[in-house]
Each structure stands twice: as C-alpha cells, then as structure tokens.
Amino acid sequence: MGIVERKEREKTEMRDRIVEAATLMFLEDGYEKTSIRNIAEKIEYSPATIYLYFKDKDELFFAIHNIGFQLLLKETEKSHKIKNPLKRLHDIGVTYIEFALNNPEYYDLMFIMRSPMNALKEKHGDEQCWTYGEAVFGTLVSTIQECIDQKLIKSKDATIASMYTWSMVHGLVSLKIRERFKVMDLPEDQIRKMLLQSLDEVINNMKA
C-alpha cells in the first residue's frame, strides 16, 4: 500500500470513528447534549480534529442521519420477496412503524429535526448526498406503482399516493415519538396496535 492510499484509509477510519462516537453519544444523551467538544473528548482528540472532517454539528449529524436511512432501507428491502404489491405495501408500512418505535432517536433525527436538513441544503446538487433516503422512498413509490398497474388501488399517480401514505404513517409515529398519545392514557401495546390498525385504514382507503 502506497503513502497516498494509507493516508486515505486513515482519513476514512478517523471519520468513521468520529461518526461512531457521535452516534453512541446521540443515542445515549440526545441531540442537544451531544456537542463537538464532547465528541472530541470521547475519542481523545481536539475539536479542531473533528472540524477537519465535518464543517459543523449539522454536517456531522447528517452523517448519522444517513446511517439511520441505511438501517431503514435494510429493513424495507426485506419486503422485496413479497410478490403481491398490496401485501408488500402493508409490510413496508409495518416495517416503517416498527423502525420508528424501536429507534425513536434515529427517527427524530431522520424525519423531525431540522439540523440534518440544514446540511442537506448545502449539499444540494451532490448526487450522493441522500442516496439512502431516496432509496427508501423509491421502494415505496415502486411498490405503489405496481399496485396502480395491477389496479389494486384507486390512485393514478404513484408519487402523490406515496406522499399520502408516508405523511399519514409519519404523522402517527411522530405523535407517538413526541409522546402526544399520553393524553389518551393508553398502555404501550395498545398504542402500537392502534398505529397498526391505522395503517390498515390508510391502505384500505386506497384500495380500488
């Protein structure tokens, strides 16, 4: 291995180490309590070292945000084995809900917090900047397009139908993650059941 290759590998390893430390701290302490300085202390380097790899906290958290989408994509890709697109659509919805409930911190960062989107705006035009997020949404769009082609749902536009489905399910899990269902004084298992039943209603309303 040459000097250039070794330096590139070392750069990649350091970047991965920073992201790994930041992710652990974020999941344990939350966004507000995770700072560049705290991360630097965790990996025993100066904050200046982190700024060699990330412009600011927003850019660093965009990297964590992408990890969340990689995890979600890995889960949604399991639905590809389901041949019936309507059943696959339901499975994708269940996967989305389960991911959100099991990974509330990731979900918050991926779909609710503004911080990663600030970095995304600066990366506008970079085709690789949101590969995993687009792949997740693409899975939903292609599945709904199959439903349309097979006349299983009423919609004529796969993108609009995907936005409708996503926004409805997102609204439900966001209410749960931000603890808005506490006013209903329901046990956790009943709330989860209610979310899944609501997903059924969303899909039933779309059926042809």
BELJOWO-V654661 format. One line per field, one symbol per residue. ss: DSSP state (H for helix, E for strand, C for the rest). psi: psi as a letter, one per 30 degrees, with the letter a starting at -180 (. if undefined). burial: # if it has 9 or more other ideal C-beta (glycine too) atoms within 8 Angstrom, else .. Layout:
ss = ???
psi = ???
burial = ???
//
This chain:
ss = CCHHHHHHHHHHHHHHHHHHHHHHHHHHHCCCCCCHHHHHHHHCCCHHHHHCCCCCHHHHHHHHHHHHHHHHHHHHHHHHHCCCHHHHHHHHHHHHHHHHHHCHHHHHHHHHCCHHHHHHHHCCCCCCCCHHHHHHHHHHHHHHHHHHHCCCECCCCHHHHHHHHHHHHHHHHHHHHCCHHHHHCCCHHHHHHHHHHHHHHHHHHHEC
psi = kleeeeeeeeeeeeeeeeeeeeeeeeeefleefjleeeeeeeghlleeeefffkeaeeeefeeeeeeeeeeeeeeffffffjejfeeeeeeeeeeeeeeeefheeeeeeefekfeffeeeefgkfjfgfheeeeeeeeeeeeeeeeeeeghflflfjeeeeeeeeeeeeeeefeeeeghfffffhkleeeeeeeeeeeeeeeeeffk.
burial = .....#..#.#..##.###.######....#..#.#.###.##.....###.##.##################.##.##.....##.##############.########.##.##.###..#......####.###.##########...##.#..#..##.###.###.######...#.........##.###.###.##..##.
//
